[in-house]
């Protein structure tokens, strides 16, 4: 599933083409996504100006005066800016037609993505209980330390909890914990304030690097320019079980934590 850097890369890619553009019409080829595309979506959007394109967690928010379209890429979704009349591909499900003759086209082979409507994004059930954005000033080590007191859950599960912080998925949690030198199975409540400060800075750094490099190349993800991300070249531990740690030379190990695969170094992470 695309993680926060992939979604942010897509957001930045489509923003210049959508902001301040008028929506001429909405074409829904297949409304059967993870949740059905609202039947009145075309009515709500036709003639409206897209005021901004933002991201909250892994949701893209196309804001208009009366609300916003919430777009989730699911496991295999992608967005393209193409000319109206460009040949459709298999699994092109939704098209947002703009007044300038171009359109935003949503492709999703697995149909786990979503196009939803929100009158108020902050009150929408899928968004209202999310934790802070990891790149925001509200997210820091002191925040993590306060929230973790008494928590027995593994620290990896803790930082992947979207009620704690949004968008820190498996890849980036694995990388950040390695860089911070913290064992992924350590109880969240047993990590001190100083280590949480380092971890928070590391999470920000890892995500910023991934965004700068275009995200992580996964089987199903291609960014809005049709080019894959390149952060996978920089992964230190994720997907490298059995290979040698680049810091100490010992073999990296793998275990399941919170039903997710976790690769780590027994020497460098405590």
Residue frames relative to the residue before (quaternion, step in Angstrom):
aa qw qx qy qz dx dy dz
X 1.0000 0.0000 0.0000 0.0000 0.00 0.00 0.00
X 0.5162 -0.6301 0.4668 0.3444 3.62 -0.89 0.82
X 0.2638 -0.7653 0.5685 0.1467 3.55 -0.95 0.88
X 0.8029 -0.3428 0.1830 0.4520 3.56 -1.32 0.12
X 0.6771 0.4843 -0.3386 0.4385 3.68 0.74 -0.81
X 0.6330 0.5206 -0.3392 0.4618 3.60 1.03 -0.70
X 0.6648 0.4874 -0.3009 0.4795 3.58 0.99 -0.86
X 0.6440 0.5097 -0.3212 0.4714 3.60 0.99 -0.79
X 0.6204 0.5332 -0.3368 0.4664 3.59 1.02 -0.76
X 0.6527 0.4993 -0.3044 0.4816 3.57 0.98 -0.85
X 0.6304 0.5446 -0.3282 0.4454 3.58 0.96 -0.88
X 0.6941 0.4618 -0.2736 0.4797 3.58 0.85 -0.96
X 0.6442 0.5472 -0.3226 0.4260 3.56 1.10 -0.67
X 0.7557 0.3848 -0.2137 0.4849 3.58 0.93 -0.86
X 0.5073 0.6999 -0.4119 0.2884 3.62 1.13 -0.56
X 0.7029 0.4704 -0.3159 0.4301 3.66 0.69 -0.91
X 0.6826 0.4986 -0.2818 0.4540 3.59 1.17 -0.56
X 0.7446 0.4215 -0.2088 0.4736 3.59 1.21 -0.46
X 0.6312 0.5686 -0.3596 0.3859 3.59 0.90 -0.80
X 0.8419 0.1219 -0.1634 0.4996 3.54 -1.03 1.03
X 0.5178 0.5989 -0.4364 0.4276 3.59 1.21 0.48
X 0.4048 -0.6959 0.5412 0.2429 3.56 -1.13 0.72
X 0.3687 -0.7081 0.5608 0.2194 3.56 -1.01 0.88
X 0.2831 -0.7750 0.5437 0.1537 3.58 -0.65 1.09
X 0.7742 -0.1933 0.1426 0.5856 3.57 0.96 -0.87
X 0.2950 -0.7110 0.6047 0.2046 3.53 -1.35 0.23
X 0.1185 -0.7871 0.6035 0.0472 3.56 -0.84 1.01
X 0.0939 -0.7895 0.6062 0.0206 3.56 -0.69 1.09
X 0.2209 -0.7951 0.5561 0.0989 3.55 -0.46 1.23
X 0.7905 0.0114 0.0262 0.6118 3.56 1.09 -0.76
X 0.2157 -0.8202 0.5167 0.1169 3.62 -0.32 1.18
X 0.5901 0.6144 -0.3562 0.3839 3.60 1.25 -0.26
X 0.1560 0.7643 -0.6011 0.1735 3.53 0.23 1.33
X 0.7924 -0.2339 0.1640 0.5390 3.62 -1.10 -0.44
X 0.7279 0.0447 -0.0537 0.6821 3.53 1.19 -0.77
X 0.5854 -0.5963 0.3927 0.3840 3.63 -0.96 0.68
X 0.4904 -0.6199 0.5179 0.3272 3.56 -1.06 0.75
X 0.5176 -0.6597 0.4298 0.3348 3.65 -0.75 0.95
X 0.5198 -0.6700 0.4400 0.2955 3.56 -0.90 0.95
X 0.7402 0.4013 -0.2252 0.4902 3.59 1.09 -0.65
X 0.3155 0.7768 -0.5011 0.2142 3.61 1.21 0.26
X 0.6525 0.5160 -0.3202 0.4534 3.60 0.92 -0.86
X 0.6494 0.5216 -0.3124 0.4567 3.57 0.99 -0.82
X 0.6687 0.5089 -0.2973 0.4533 3.57 0.97 -0.87
X 0.7701 0.4089 -0.1986 0.4475 3.60 0.96 -0.84
X 0.5590 0.6342 -0.4041 0.3493 3.60 1.03 -0.65
X 0.8271 0.1900 -0.1773 0.4984 3.55 -0.80 1.09
X 0.5770 0.5991 -0.3727 0.4115 3.60 1.26 -0.10
X 0.3788 -0.6998 0.5586 0.2340 3.55 -1.20 0.63
X 0.3769 -0.6988 0.5581 0.2411 3.58 -0.93 0.89
X 0.2627 -0.8158 0.5015 0.1182 3.56 -0.38 1.27
X 0.7981 -0.0937 0.0811 0.5896 3.57 1.05 -0.70
X 0.2245 -0.7215 0.6364 0.1549 3.53 -1.35 0.41
X 0.0418 0.8174 -0.5658 0.1001 3.56 -0.45 1.25
X 0.2947 -0.7200 0.5918 0.2112 3.53 -1.37 -0.04
X 0.0094 -0.7477 0.6637 0.0190 3.55 -1.12 0.75
X 0.7883 -0.0508 -0.0249 0.6127 3.54 -0.35 1.26
X 0.7530 -0.3224 0.2616 0.5105 3.57 -0.72 -1.08
X 0.5372 0.6000 -0.4110 0.4273 3.58 1.24 0.39
X 0.2818 -0.7094 0.6226 0.1722 3.54 -1.05 0.88
X 0.1641 -0.8002 0.5741 0.0559 3.56 -0.88 0.98
X 0.1148 -0.7669 0.6305 0.0337 3.56 -0.60 1.21
X 0.1256 -0.8559 0.5008 0.0293 3.56 -0.04 1.33
X 0.0544 -0.7451 0.6644 0.0211 3.50 -1.11 0.89
X 0.7613 -0.4117 0.2334 0.4432 3.58 -1.26 0.13
X 0.7852 0.3698 -0.1766 0.4643 3.59 0.91 -0.88
X 0.8021 -0.1151 0.0900 0.5790 3.58 1.24 0.01
X 0.4043 -0.7021 0.5244 0.2620 3.56 -1.09 -0.66
X 0.3775 -0.6473 0.6058 0.2676 3.49 -1.32 0.49
X 0.1970 -0.7620 0.6083 0.1023 3.56 -0.89 0.98
X 0.0593 -0.8074 0.5869 -0.0090 3.58 -0.59 1.16
X 0.0573 -0.7720 0.6328 0.0137 3.56 -0.87 1.00
X 0.4165 -0.7429 0.4733 0.2251 3.58 -0.84 0.98
X 0.3404 -0.7539 0.5027 0.2510 3.59 1.21 -0.28
X 0.7607 -0.3517 0.2706 0.4737 3.58 -1.03 -0.79
X 0.8359 0.1663 -0.0405 0.5215 3.56 1.05 -0.67
X 0.4300 0.7374 -0.4390 0.2803 3.58 1.25 0.20
X 0.0022 0.7755 -0.6313 -0.0054 3.55 -1.24 0.54
X 0.2726 -0.7495 0.5866 0.1410 3.53 -1.25 0.56
X 0.0568 -0.7890 0.6116 0.0130 3.57 -1.07 0.80
X 0.2738 -0.6868 0.6404 0.2080 3.52 -1.22 0.58
X 0.0963 0.7996 -0.5807 0.1187 3.58 -0.54 1.19
X 0.5758 -0.5590 0.4570 0.3836 3.56 -1.29 0.24
X 0.5392 -0.5974 0.4748 0.3564 3.55 -1.09 0.70
X 0.7358 0.3555 -0.2864 0.5001 3.55 -0.80 1.01
X 0.4658 0.6525 -0.4606 0.3809 3.58 1.27 -0.14
X 0.5748 -0.6226 0.3934 0.3567 3.62 -0.88 0.88
X 0.4069 -0.6993 0.5318 0.2501 3.54 -0.96 0.85
X 0.3149 -0.7129 0.5933 0.2017 3.49 -1.24 0.62
X 0.6355 -0.4711 0.4226 0.4423 3.52 -1.29 0.21
X 0.8216 0.2176 -0.1998 0.4876 3.57 -1.04 0.87
X 0.4192 0.6176 -0.5307 0.4015 3.61 1.11 0.59
X 0.1135 -0.8680 0.4833 0.0045 3.58 -0.29 1.27
X 0.8104 0.1021 -0.0210 0.5765 3.60 0.99 -0.81
X 0.0640 -0.7819 0.6196 0.0244 3.55 -1.09 0.82
X 0.1799 -0.7459 0.6350 0.0897 3.53 -0.97 0.97
X 0.1723 -0.8232 0.5372 0.0632 3.58 -0.28 1.28
X 0.2354 -0.7955 0.5491 0.1010 3.58 -0.75 1.10
X 0.6504 -0.5534 0.3650 0.3707 3.54 -1.24 0.46
X 0.6691 0.5130 -0.3072 0.4414 3.62 1.15 -0.49
X 0.6265 -0.5808 0.3298 0.4017 3.59 1.26 0.22
X 0.6180 0.4878 -0.3658 0.4963 3.57 1.26 0.09
X 0.1563 -0.7931 0.5781 0.1107 3.55 -1.25 0.18
X 0.3955 -0.6516 0.5935 0.2583 3.49 -1.36 0.45
X 0.0922 -0.8225 0.5612 -0.0058 3.56 -0.57 1.19
X 0.2097 -0.7876 0.5747 0.0730 3.54 -0.86 1.08
X 0.0691 -0.7876 0.6122 -0.0121 3.54 -0.75 1.15
X 0.1179 0.8048 -0.5692 0.1200 3.59 -0.83 0.92
X 0.2642 -0.8092 0.5029 0.1498 3.62 -0.02 1.25
X 0.7543 0.3975 -0.2263 0.4709 3.60 0.89 -0.83
X 0.3003 -0.8038 0.4613 0.2256 3.56 1.32 -0.26
X 0.4002 0.6805 -0.5072 0.3458 3.57 0.98 0.91
X 0.5164 0.6330 -0.4174 0.3980 3.57 1.27 0.03
X 0.2431 -0.7798 0.5624 0.1281 3.56 -1.30 -0.02
X 0.0910 -0.7076 0.6953 0.0871 3.50 -1.38 0.58
X 0.0679 0.8135 -0.5663 0.1136 3.56 -0.38 1.26
X 0.3498 -0.7135 0.5623 0.2287 3.56 -1.27 0.30
X 0.0532 -0.7802 0.6228 0.0249 3.56 -1.09 0.80
X 0.3716 -0.7036 0.5587 0.2340 3.57 -0.82 0.98
X 0.7750 0.0308 0.0202 0.6308 3.56 1.10 -0.83
X 0.3667 -0.7712 0.4750 0.2124 3.59 -0.31 1.25
X 0.6631 0.5293 -0.3214 0.4204 3.58 0.92 -0.83
X 0.7259 0.4091 -0.2385 0.4988 3.59 1.18 -0.47
X 0.4681 0.6883 -0.4503 0.3230 3.59 1.23 -0.12
X 0.5747 -0.6346 0.3885 0.3408 3.63 -0.89 0.87
X 0.6819 0.4888 -0.2976 0.4555 3.61 1.05 -0.65
X 0.7618 0.3833 -0.1890 0.4868 3.60 1.20 -0.38
X 0.6209 0.6353 -0.3474 0.3004 3.56 0.99 -0.81
X 0.7550 0.3775 -0.2166 0.4905 3.63 1.09 -0.57
X 0.3977 0.7263 -0.4769 0.2948 3.58 1.21 0.30
X 0.4982 -0.6397 0.4992 0.3055 3.53 -1.19 0.62
X 0.7172 -0.4380 0.3055 0.4479 3.59 -1.26 -0.04
X 0.5619 -0.5593 0.4801 0.3754 3.53 -1.29 0.35
X 0.5118 -0.6849 0.4172 0.3080 3.63 -0.85 0.86
X 0.7059 0.4352 -0.2710 0.4887 3.61 1.14 -0.46
X 0.5260 0.6387 -0.4035 0.3906 3.57 1.30 0.11
X 0.6228 -0.5439 0.3981 0.3973 3.62 -1.21 0.37
X 0.6008 0.5910 -0.3620 0.3984 3.61 1.13 -0.58
X 0.6916 0.4444 -0.2747 0.4988 3.58 1.18 -0.48
X 0.2625 0.7406 -0.5871 0.1946 3.56 -0.66 1.13
X 0.7390 -0.4400 0.2877 0.4213 3.55 -1.33 0.06
X 0.6349 0.5303 -0.3390 0.4481 3.57 1.02 -0.73
X 0.6103 0.5386 -0.3414 0.4701 3.58 1.08 -0.72
X 0.6734 0.4889 -0.3006 0.4659 3.60 0.86 -0.94
X 0.6448 0.5330 -0.3244 0.4414 3.58 0.95 -0.87
X 0.6636 0.5040 -0.3100 0.4577 3.60 0.88 -0.93
X 0.7117 0.4730 -0.2649 0.4468 3.57 0.85 -0.96
X 0.6822 0.5278 -0.2812 0.4207 3.59 1.12 -0.62
X 0.4873 0.6884 -0.4471 0.2978 3.60 1.15 -0.36
X 0.8247 0.1837 -0.1877 0.5009 3.53 -0.84 1.09
X 0.5271 0.6365 -0.4167 0.3788 3.60 1.25 -0.04
X 0.2487 -0.7832 0.5567 0.1218 3.57 -0.86 1.02
X 0.4948 0.6709 -0.4255 0.3523 3.57 1.22 -0.30
X 0.5993 -0.5505 0.4333 0.3874 3.56 -1.17 0.55
X 0.5719 -0.6252 0.4027 0.3462 3.53 -0.99 0.80
X 0.6030 0.5488 -0.3754 0.4407 3.58 1.06 -0.58
X 0.6543 0.4910 -0.3094 0.4848 3.59 0.94 -0.84
X 0.6163 0.5712 -0.3297 0.4303 3.58 1.06 -0.79
X 0.7513 0.3860 -0.2350 0.4809 3.60 0.75 -0.97
X 0.6372 0.4978 -0.3360 0.4831 3.59 1.28 -0.16
X 0.5023 0.6388 -0.4228 0.4010 3.60 1.30 -0.06
X 0.3618 -0.7744 0.4712 0.2176 3.61 -0.46 1.14
X 0.5602 0.5548 -0.4076 0.4607 3.59 1.25 -0.06
X 0.6444 0.4936 -0.3062 0.4974 3.58 1.23 -0.46
X 0.7436 -0.1888 0.1673 0.6192 3.56 0.85 -1.03
X 0.3818 -0.7451 0.4960 0.2304 3.60 -0.89 0.83
X 0.8472 0.3313 -0.1786 0.3750 3.50 -1.31 0.47
X 0.5544 0.5579 -0.4315 0.4418 3.61 1.19 0.17
X 0.0643 -0.8424 0.5349 -0.0120 3.55 0.11 1.33
X 0.8057 -0.3495 0.2033 0.4329 3.52 -1.36 0.00
X 0.6628 0.5172 -0.3186 0.4378 3.58 0.84 -0.94
X 0.7673 0.4019 -0.2143 0.4515 3.55 0.68 -1.12
X 0.5777 0.5441 -0.3810 0.4744 3.60 1.17 -0.44
X 0.6407 0.5290 -0.3133 0.4598 3.57 0.98 -0.89
X 0.6924 0.4806 -0.2735 0.4636 3.57 0.87 -0.96
X 0.6718 0.5065 -0.3061 0.4455 3.58 0.90 -0.91
X 0.6601 0.5022 -0.3184 0.4591 3.61 0.93 -0.81
X 0.6224 0.5211 -0.3456 0.4708 3.58 1.04 -0.68
X 0.6818 0.4910 -0.2941 0.4556 3.58 0.82 -0.97
X 0.7001 0.4502 -0.2637 0.4875 3.58 1.07 -0.75
X 0.4455 -0.7262 0.4271 0.3029 3.61 1.27 -0.15
X 0.5162 0.6385 -0.4108 0.3963 3.58 1.17 0.57
X 0.4483 -0.6828 0.5088 0.2718 3.59 -0.85 0.97
X 0.4866 -0.7144 0.4124 0.2876 3.63 -0.70 0.99
X 0.6918 0.4740 -0.2828 0.4656 3.61 1.16 -0.49
X 0.4433 0.6926 -0.4661 0.3264 3.62 1.22 -0.10
X 0.5250 -0.6364 0.4607 0.3272 3.59 -0.97 0.85
X 0.5411 -0.6520 0.4230 0.3212 3.57 -0.87 0.95
X 0.6806 0.5055 -0.2890 0.4446 3.57 1.02 -0.76
X 0.6754 0.4793 -0.2940 0.4771 3.59 1.26 -0.17
X 0.5505 0.5632 -0.4114 0.4588 3.57 1.22 0.41
X 0.4038 -0.7586 0.4688 0.2043 3.56 -0.79 1.06
X 0.7161 -0.4752 0.3155 0.4023 3.53 -1.35 0.32
X 0.6589 0.5180 -0.3212 0.4409 3.59 0.91 -0.88
X 0.6685 0.4861 -0.3042 0.4737 3.59 0.97 -0.81
X 0.6256 0.5197 -0.3443 0.4690 3.59 1.07 -0.63
X 0.6198 0.5289 -0.3556 0.4579 3.60 1.02 -0.67
X 0.6535 0.4955 -0.3115 0.4800 3.55 0.99 -0.81
X 0.6528 0.5225 -0.3203 0.4452 3.58 0.96 -0.86
X 0.6489 0.5176 -0.3278 0.4511 3.60 0.90 -0.87
X 0.6586 0.4948 -0.3077 0.4761 3.58 0.94 -0.84
X 0.6490 0.5215 -0.3113 0.4582 3.56 1.05 -0.79
X 0.6161 0.5344 -0.3407 0.4678 3.60 1.00 -0.80
X 0.6589 0.5028 -0.3092 0.4663 3.58 0.87 -0.92
X 0.6786 0.5085 -0.2920 0.4423 3.56 0.89 -0.96
X 0.6626 0.5080 -0.3048 0.4583 3.58 0.91 -0.93
X 0.6762 0.4877 -0.2957 0.4664 3.58 0.93 -0.88
X 0.6533 0.5152 -0.3178 0.4547 3.58 0.95 -0.85
X 0.6384 0.5157 -0.3240 0.4706 3.58 1.01 -0.78
X 0.6623 0.5088 -0.3096 0.4547 3.57 0.96 -0.89
X 0.6389 0.5144 -0.3250 0.4706 3.59 0.99 -0.80
X 0.6545 0.5247 -0.3104 0.4472 3.56 0.93 -0.91
X 0.7401 0.3981 -0.2149 0.4977 3.57 1.05 -0.80
X 0.6218 -0.6041 0.3267 0.3765 3.58 1.25 0.20
X 0.6662 -0.5043 0.3174 0.4484 3.59 1.16 0.39
X 0.5647 -0.5881 0.4644 0.3456 3.52 -1.31 -0.27
X 0.4336 -0.6950 0.5056 0.2710 3.56 -0.87 0.90
X 0.0453 0.7677 -0.6351 0.0725 3.55 -0.60 1.22
X 0.7079 -0.4842 0.2938 0.4221 3.55 -1.20 0.43
X 0.7952 0.3497 -0.1617 0.4681 3.57 0.89 -0.95
X 0.6789 0.5367 -0.3019 0.3999 3.63 1.15 -0.26
X 0.0828 0.7304 -0.6758 0.0541 3.53 -1.04 0.92
X 0.4305 -0.7461 0.4380 0.2571 3.58 -0.74 0.97
X 0.7596 -0.4466 0.2417 0.4062 3.55 -1.32 0.20
X 0.6656 0.4648 -0.3120 0.4935 3.60 1.22 -0.27
X 0.5538 -0.6265 0.3862 0.3895 3.57 1.28 0.06
X 0.6144 0.5280 -0.3531 0.4681 3.57 1.24 0.27
X 0.4635 -0.6791 0.4806 0.3049 3.62 -0.96 0.73
X 0.5466 -0.5846 0.4764 0.3639 3.53 -1.30 0.37
X 0.3324 -0.7725 0.5157 0.1637 3.55 -1.23 0.42
X 0.4089 0.7392 -0.4692 0.2572 3.60 1.21 0.08
X 0.5191 0.6505 -0.4232 0.3581 3.60 1.12 -0.51
X 0.5892 0.5834 -0.3720 0.4173 3.60 1.07 -0.61
X 0.7269 0.4470 -0.2279 0.4689 3.58 1.17 -0.64
X 0.4485 0.7117 -0.4575 0.2882 3.62 1.20 -0.09
X 0.3252 -0.7799 0.5113 0.1569 3.54 -0.79 1.09
X 0.8323 0.1270 -0.0402 0.5381 3.60 0.98 -0.79
X 0.6091 0.5811 -0.3761 0.3870 3.62 0.91 -0.80
X 0.8345 0.1559 -0.1444 0.5084 3.55 -0.85 1.04
X 0.6526 0.5282 -0.3074 0.4479 3.61 1.25 0.12
X 0.2019 0.8042 -0.5363 0.1578 3.63 1.10 0.53
X 0.7883 0.2759 -0.2363 0.4966 3.55 -0.91 0.99
X 0.6152 0.5165 -0.3578 0.4762 3.57 1.21 -0.32
X 0.6060 -0.5923 0.3967 0.3528 3.57 -1.27 0.26
X 0.5166 -0.6195 0.5006 0.3143 3.54 -1.09 0.82
X 0.4359 -0.7267 0.4734 0.2404 3.56 -0.86 0.94
X 0.6555 0.4932 -0.3192 0.4746 3.57 1.28 -0.15
X 0.8355 0.1839 -0.0679 0.5133 3.58 0.78 -1.02
X 0.4887 -0.7026 0.4081 0.3177 3.61 1.22 -0.22
X 0.5306 0.6123 -0.4265 0.4020 3.60 1.24 0.07
X 0.5977 -0.5764 0.4151 0.3718 3.57 -1.23 0.45
X 0.4117 -0.6974 0.5342 0.2424 3.56 -0.97 0.90
X 0.2671 -0.7723 0.5605 0.1343 3.55 -1.05 0.82
X 0.2232 -0.7657 0.5908 0.1222 3.54 -1.30 0.37
X 0.1005 0.7695 -0.6271 0.0669 3.56 -1.10 0.78
X 0.4997 -0.6333 0.4971 0.3196 3.54 -1.31 0.31
X 0.0236 0.7687 -0.6375 0.0458 3.56 -0.88 1.02
X 0.8284 -0.0265 -0.0184 0.5592 3.56 -0.54 1.13
X 0.6429 -0.5561 0.2920 0.4383 3.56 1.08 0.85
X 0.6319 0.4789 -0.3568 0.4940 3.57 1.18 0.46
X 0.5129 -0.6413 0.4771 0.3130 3.54 -1.08 0.72
X 0.0496 -0.8014 0.5960 -0.0070 3.56 -0.91 0.97
X 0.1318 -0.7731 0.6183 0.0512 3.55 -0.78 1.07
X 0.0928 0.8066 -0.5698 0.1269 3.58 -0.86 0.95
X 0.3980 -0.6821 0.5555 0.2605 3.53 -1.34 0.19
X 0.4061 -0.7427 0.4803 0.2298 3.59 -0.64 1.10
X 0.6719 0.4884 -0.2973 0.4707 3.59 1.17 -0.47
X 0.7636 0.4021 -0.2019 0.4631 3.60 0.84 -0.97
X 0.7445 0.3422 -0.1996 0.5374 3.60 1.21 -0.42
X 0.0420 -0.8172 0.5729 -0.0464 3.54 -0.72 1.17
